[in-house]
C-alpha cells in the first residue's frame, strides 16, 4: 500500500514516516471517559465521542445541539465559566461536578483553537481526594533539601512507586542525540532492572518528545484498549488533542509497551530551563486506572521535582560562575599590572586550564602556540584552527569526537578525543584550545540500537522491536561530554580574555601615541636647543673686540669661546656620575666668562648623583641662555652669583642664581617652552622645585633639590638623617599625617605629580588607581580616610566610586579638566571641585578641609 509522505495517517506510519505520525490529532480517545466538543460559545456540538450516550445517559445526543440543550442552563454556564478560566490551552478542572440529577463526573474544560472541549470521567471519591493531599505532602517532604540532582531523583523514585502503586518507576534522561538512559529506578521484587541501560532515540520519536514538552503528563490505563472514535461534522479540520487527558495513544507505542510486557503506564515530563530534560516513567504489568485527581497530583509532583532540579542546577551553576568570576577578576587585574599582556597569558596558561575540566590545552597567540599537559603538535593545531575558522571562528566550538568532526586529524591523534576552541579576539586568529582525553565506554543498550525493524502483521505500519535483551556496545574516540556548565564557564573565560586582549591593543595604541608625542617633544626640544646655541654663537660673534686686539687675537678668542660652549653642551648632555655642582656650573658658564670676574660661584664641593646631573645641567643651560639673551650676560656690566647651601631642617639643597647689572627686566606674559619643560623635570624627576623672581636689579632663581640627589664632599661635614618634608603649617601636617588617601586619576603624569607632592609635604599613605576596577579593589583592601576622584576615568565616570565613598561616609574631592559641569558633580553639589590644572597648595587646602569634617558634617554636605 502506498502512503502519501505529506499526509501520514495516525497509526499508519512505517519506517520512513514514523517521526511524522500526527499523534496529537488521533480523532479518538481512551475508553475511560467521554468527550464533547462545542463551537466557541457552546452554541453547537461539533464533535463527540461515540460513547457519550452510554457514558452520560444522553439518548438523543446529536451534532448541532447547543451546550444548554445537552445540559441545563446552570450546568452550561458553569462549563463556560470553567472554559474562561483555562489559559494557553491548559485545562481547567472540577472534581465531582453535577451534570444531571443523578450523574456526577470529574470534568476538564479547555479551548482547542476556537472549539470548547469538555472531557468527562468518573468522579474521584472524596476520601481519595483527602488521601492524595497526604501523599503529595509525603512526596514533597522526600524532595526537600536534596544535595544534588542525582540524590534528588534516587530519593524520590521509591516514594513515587509506593504512592501511585506502579510496579516500576524509572527516571529516563535524554542525551544530546535524544537517546535515553535510565539513571534511577525502583521496581517490584522479581522484575529485571533497567538501571544504567540506554535506549535509542527512535524509541521516543521527535514528535512524541515535542508532545511531552507541551503536555506534562500522559497516562495509558490499558495498553490493549480499543480506541473510541469521534463523531464529527464533515469538513472540519483535525482537532488538536494535545492537552486532552483522554487523548488516544499511538497504536505503535501501545504495541511497543506490549512487547515489553507493560500493560499500563504513566509519564511525567521533567522540564529544565524550558527544555525536555527527561521523563519519569511508570510501568505496570496489569491494567491500572488512575482517577483525575490522582493524575493531577502526579502532574504537580512532576512539576515540583522539575523546579527542584532547576534550583539545584542553577545553584551549582551560580556557585561555579561566582568562583570563576572571582578568579578571572584577579587574573584580569594582575594582567593590567603586567608589562606584557601576551607574556602574562602565556606564562599563566596552566591557571586558565583549571577553570574547565580538561586534560590539557594551550593558547595560540600572535602566531605562537603555548601549551601545557596533554596537547597536539603545531601542525595539528593549525588544521584544527583552520576548520574552526571555516565554520565561523568567532563562536565557541566544541567536539566530543574530534576525528569525526575534523577528519584531517585521523591517525594523527592518540589519547585526545575532544576539544573546545575559544576565540579570544574577534578580529584576529587568537584562540584558547582545551583538550579532553578519550574515555572508552561500554554502553548497555536495551536491545540492539542498530537493528533494522521491518514491517509486521499490520502491513506497511511500523512494527516495534520485540527484543529488549541487554546488548553491549563499546564506544571509542569520544571524550567526556561538554555540558551547559562547561559552555557557560567558557563564555566567561572568553569574555575575560577578550577584555585582556582589548587592554593589550589599547596599551599598544597608547604606547604608540606616547612614543609619537615623545618624539614630537624631543624634536621641539632639539629645535629649541639648536636655536639657543645659535643665539649664543651669535652673541659671542657680535661681541666687539678690544681696540688693542688684532684680528688673530680676536679670532683665537672667538674660537676658544665656541670650544667652551661645545664643552659645556657636551657636559650638559652627558653629565657623568660624580660630576660636582661646581664642575657643572663652570662648564655651563665658561662661554660667558670674559675674565672680568663677572661670575661668582660660592658653596662647598657637592657631588651630583642619579639623574640629577642631567636635569640640573638642562636647567642651568636654560638659565645661562636666557641670561645671554635678556639678562646679565647681554651687557658688559652684568654680574652673576651662584651660591648653594644645605637646609638641614628639611634636608634640601638650596641653589640661588642671582643676576645683577643687566638691563631692566619684567616678568614675561608667557613662559617659554624650554623653561616650562625643565622646571617640571626638576619636580617630576628629582622631587624638587625651581622658583623664579623678576627683581628690579635682575632675575633671581631659587632651586631646591632633595638631599638624596646630592652628596656633600666635606670630610668634616656631618650630613643629618633625611627627614620627610613637613608642611609649613604644623596643624595641617598633623591633621593629614598618617591618613590613607585614594587617588583616582588615569593620567600617569598627573597622578605622579600629586603623589610625589603629597609624599613631599605630608606623611599620607597614597593609593593611586588608574581605573574604576582598581579603585574598587583598593577600597576593599585598605581603610581609606579620604579620596581625590577624577570625574572622567578612561571613558567612564567616577560616579560609582563617589556613591560608594558617600555610603561609607568617606569624604572626597573631585578634579576635572572639563569646563562644563558634569552630571557626576551635579549629583554631589556640595563636594569641592578642583579645575585642572590645579595647584598642589589648593589641593592641600581641600584635603585639610576634608580631614576636619566630622561624619555628620560630611553627611550634611550631601
Secondary structure, 3 states (H helix, E strand, C coil): CCCCCCCCCCCCCCCCCHHHCCCCCCCEECCCEEEEEECCCCCCEEEEECCHHHHHCCCCCCCCCCHHHHCCHHHHHHHHHHHHHCECCECEEEEEEEEECCEEEEEEEEEECCEEEEEEEECCCHHHHHHHHHHHHHHHHHCCCCCCHHHHHHHHHHHHHHHHCCCEEEEEEECCCCCEEEEEEEECCCCCCCCCEEECHHHCCHHHHHHHHHCCEEEECCCCCCCEEEEECCCCCCCCCCCCCCECCCHHHHHHHHHCCCCEEEEEEEEECCEEEEEEEEEECCCCCCCHHHHHHHHHHHHHHHHHHHHHHHHHHHHHHHHHHHHHHHHHHHHHHCCCHHHHHHHCHHHHCCCCCCCEEEEEECCEEEEEECCCCHHHHHHHHHHHHHCCCCCCEEECCHHHHCHHHCCCCCCEEEEEEEECCCCCCCEEEEEEECCCEEEEEECCCCCCCCECCCCCCECCCCCCCEEEEEECCCCCCCCHHHHHHHHHHHHHHHHHHHHHHHHHHHHHHHHHHHHHHHHHHHHHHHHHHHHHHHHHHHCCCCCCCCHHHHHHHHHHHHHHHHHHHHHHHHCCCCCEHHHHHHHHHHHHCCCCCCEEEECCCEEECCCHHHHHHHHHHHHHHHHHHCCHHHCCCCEEEEEEEEECCCCEEEEEEEEECCCCCCCCCCCCHHHHHHHHHHHHHHCCEEEEEEECCEEEEEEEEEHHHEEECCCCCCCCCCCCCCCCCHHHHHHHCCCEEEEECCCHHHHHHHHHHHHHHCCCEEEEECCHHHHHHHHHHCCCCEEEEECEECCEECHHHHHHHHHCCCEEEEEECCCCCCHHHHHCCCCCEEECCCCHHHHHHHHHHHHHCCHHHHHHHC
